[in-house]
Amino acid sequence: MTVRTAESSADGGRQTEVTPRYIVPAPRARNGQWLLAGLLLAGAAQLIAVAVVTSADRIASPAPWWLVLLATAPAPLAAIAAFAPLAVGRVAVVAAVAAVFAGLIAGITHNGLFFAPALVALVIGGARLWRVS
């Protein structure tokens, strides 16, 4: 850290300026909101999918692949996309969109539509993430 102290003759006080040696880059503010919205929406829909998997009124005796996919993948992938560095976030948002889209299409007649708002938020956040250089 660099600390500079200067005396001001006008007000008679001392001013101290502290400059950190390492500056942490600011989070991706523009697309961070969309990715956080995608994370929250995917997490909420994932809780619904987990409730369907563990309920007594299951769709099928062994849970179908799309329900297991929707009950496990969206929220962790969206969290990685929202909080990881840029290169990892780009890969994670593509994987999150692919997982949510595949599960939504396969389970469109059951509870796949709960993931539609999360898909929209992840697509917009991902598009903005790919625009950042």
VENZIRA-V163935 format. One record per pair of residues at least 12 apart in sequence whose ideal C-beta (glycine too) atoms are under 6 Angstrom apart, sorted by the first residue. I is the first residue (numbers start at 1). J is the second residue. D is the distance in whole Angstrom. If there is no record, write none. Layout:
[[I:J:D] [I:J:D]]
This chain:
[[1:20:6] [1:21:6] [2:19:5] [3:18:5] [4:17:5] [30:128:6] [31:125:5] [31:128:3] [31:129:5] [34:121:5] [34:124:5] [34:125:3] [35:81:5] [35:82:4] [35:125:4] [36:82:6] [37:121:4] [38:78:5] [38:118:5] [38:121:4] [38:122:4] [38:125:5] [39:78:4] [39:79:6] [39:82:5] [41:117:5] [41:118:4] [41:121:6] [42:74:4] [42:75:5] [42:78:5] [42:118:4] [43:75:4] [45:114:4] [45:115:5] [45:118:6] [46:74:5] [46:75:5] [48:114:5] [49:70:4] [49:71:4] [50:71:5] [52:111:6] [53:71:5] [59:110:6] [66:103:5] [66:106:3] [66:107:5] [69:99:6] [69:103:5] [70:103:4] [73:99:4] [74:100:5] [77:92:5] [77:95:5] [77:96:4] [78:96:5] [80:92:4] [81:93:4] [81:96:6] [89:129:6] [90:129:6] [93:126:4] [93:129:6] [96:122:5] [97:122:5] [97:123:6] [97:126:6] [100:115:5] [100:118:6] [100:119:5]]
